[in-house]
Every structure is written in C-alpha cells, then in structure tokens.
Amino acid sequence: MPRAAVSPGMDISGIPNSLLQQIGNGATQNGDAVTVSVLRKAMDIQAAQATQLIESVAQSMPEPAASLGQHVDVKV
C-alpha cells in the first residue's frame, strides 16, 4: 500500500519574532476575555439559583405570628 505524501506545513521562518509575539499576545488576551465571559455567566447563573433557593425557603417557612401564643407549657 503506497504511503500518502506528507505536506511540509507552513514555513514561518520568514516571519519576524516580534510579529509572532504580538499574535501570541492577542490570542492570550482573547482567551482571557473568553474565560472572563464564561466566569461572569457562571456567576450570574449561580446568583440566580441562590436567589431562587432563598425564595423557596422563605415560602416554605410558617408565619411566626400564626403559632405564637397558641400553646402554653405549664410545669406544676
């Protein structure tokens, strides 16, 4: 079975190092922006879920005034 020809790829030896560094820095900055965006979205979702949890707990609690004064414990 004949082997497929392997392409040598792109030759970047003629590109100045300063340009390669600028391209790399731009990629890092874009990656950081994406990371921050994902983090903000995750924190927004977490805040919404925490608010929902607090509201559900508040709804399930009985009225404090409804049970006050209804029972008297007397020790003799």
Number of C-alpha atoms within 10 A of each C-alpha: 3 4 5 6 6 6 6 6 6 6 7 9 7 6 9 9 11 9 10 12 11 11 12 12 12 12 12 12 12 12 12 12 12 12 12 12 12 12 12 12 12 12 12 12 12 12 12 11 12 12 12 12 12 10 11 11 10 11 10 8 8 9 10 7 8 8 9 9 7 7 7 7 5 5 4 3
